């Protein structure tokens, strides 16, 4: 199917309800393509912000225990591990519902361990108040509307006086940018409309006020670092993120292969438009804060 046939008059596109129902609780994939996306995304994210761990968070203690929630491939922990003082007594723990994405544990640093746990579940008793730093990044796709229950679990992991770093993308700000007027954007706009559902985990509206939510929960020294990124880095991230609507298409393929094929056609058109100088652009934020000391 060509992009032209997908765009012709009378063409039936997938509805947002079909997309939302089709993607399930986690709209992305857990395969080698997505592992590569996660690893590349980390380094592009670091280039946009200039750091993996905010300089506002102290890391000069003799012993340090750091958690990465939703660790994915473990790339954030591995990066932070390379930045820490090798003489310090540091313990790194990655949490996820699927810890096989990190690879063989035998090839990981000896002070890095993995544990299966969902941030939506109660915090196990042995983890309560045990971490100096907790990091979480890009869980917008799994929080439906209210981040407060997740925030409370993250804070419960921290020691009194510990630091939380929460990194998110503001999908509400997403728009199409071009290098010059007249660059076609129809397919990029179509893909965005077909795979982003208003006021759900596919278009979270809580990210803009995450810093306010943290303050309301008693977090101290809250700071929000908003960045859009330089254009060349933003373009690299855009190309990286084109795999996301591909994942969504794959999710609905079994239940509605015809409509998945139609999304695929728009994605192919979006690739052509990207090569001509169009991209999705949006803002990102890293919110940091300190749990009150007892």
Rosetta blueprint (number, residue, H / E / L):
1 X L
2 X L
3 X H
4 X H
5 X H
6 X H
7 X H
8 X L
9 X L
10 X L
11 X L
12 X L
13 X L
14 X L
15 X L
16 X H
17 X H
18 X H
19 X H
20 X H
21 X H
22 X H
23 X H
24 X L
25 X L
26 X L
27 X L
28 X L
29 X L
30 X L
31 X L
32 X H
33 X H
34 X H
35 X H
36 X H
37 X H
38 X H
39 X H
40 X H
41 X H
42 X H
43 X H
44 X H
45 X H
46 X H
47 X H
48 X H
49 X H
50 X L
51 X L
52 X L
53 X L
54 X L
55 X L
56 X L
57 X L
58 X L
59 X L
60 X L
61 X L
62 X L
63 X E
64 X E
65 X E
66 X E
67 X E
68 X E
69 X E
70 X L
71 X L
72 X L
73 X L
74 X L
75 X H
76 X H
77 X H
78 X H
79 X H
80 X H
81 X H
82 X H
83 X H
84 X L
85 X L
86 X L
87 X L
88 X L
89 X E
90 X E
91 X E
92 X E
93 X E
94 X E
95 X E
96 X E
97 X L
98 X L
99 X H
100 X H
101 X H
102 X H
103 X L
104 X L
105 X H
106 X H
107 X H
108 X L
109 X L
110 X L
111 X L
112 X E
113 X E
114 X E
115 X E
116 X E
117 X L
118 X L
119 X L
120 X L
121 X L
122 X L
123 X L
124 X L
125 X H
126 X H
127 X H
128 X L
129 X L
130 X L
131 X E
132 X E
133 X E
134 X E
135 X E
136 X E
137 X E
138 X L
139 X L
140 X H
141 X H
142 X H
143 X L
144 X L
145 X L
146 X L
147 X L
148 X H
149 X H
150 X H
151 X H
152 X H
153 X H
154 X H
155 X H
156 X H
157 X H
158 X E
159 X E
160 X E
161 X E
162 X E
163 X E
164 X E
165 X E
166 X E
167 X E
168 X E
169 X E
170 X E
171 X E
172 X E
173 X E
174 X E
175 X E
176 X E
177 X E
178 X E
179 X L
180 X L
181 X L
182 X L
183 X L
184 X L
185 X L
186 X H
187 X H
188 X H
189 X H
190 X H
191 X H
192 X H
193 X H
194 X H
195 X H
196 X L
197 X L
198 X L
199 X L
200 X L
201 X H
202 X H
203 X H
204 X L
205 X L
206 X L
207 X H
208 X H
209 X H
210 X H
211 X H
212 X H
213 X H
214 X H
215 X H
216 X H
217 X L
218 X L
219 X L
220 X E
221 X E
222 X E
223 X E
224 X E
225 X E
226 X E
227 X E
228 X L
229 X L
230 X L
231 X H
232 X H
233 X H
234 X H
235 X H
236 X H
237 X H
238 X H
239 X H
240 X H
241 X H
242 X H
243 X H
244 X H
245 X H
246 X H
247 X H
248 X H
249 X H
250 X H
251 X H
252 X H
253 X H
254 X L
255 X L
256 X L
257 X H
258 X H
259 X H
260 X H
261 X H
262 X H
263 X H
264 X H
265 X H
266 X H
267 X H
268 X H
269 X H
270 X H
271 X H
272 X H
273 X H
274 X H
275 X H
276 X H
277 X L
278 X E
279 X E
280 X E
281 X E
282 X E
283 X E
284 X E
285 X E
286 X E
287 X E
288 X E
289 X E
290 X E
291 X L
292 X L
293 X L
294 X L
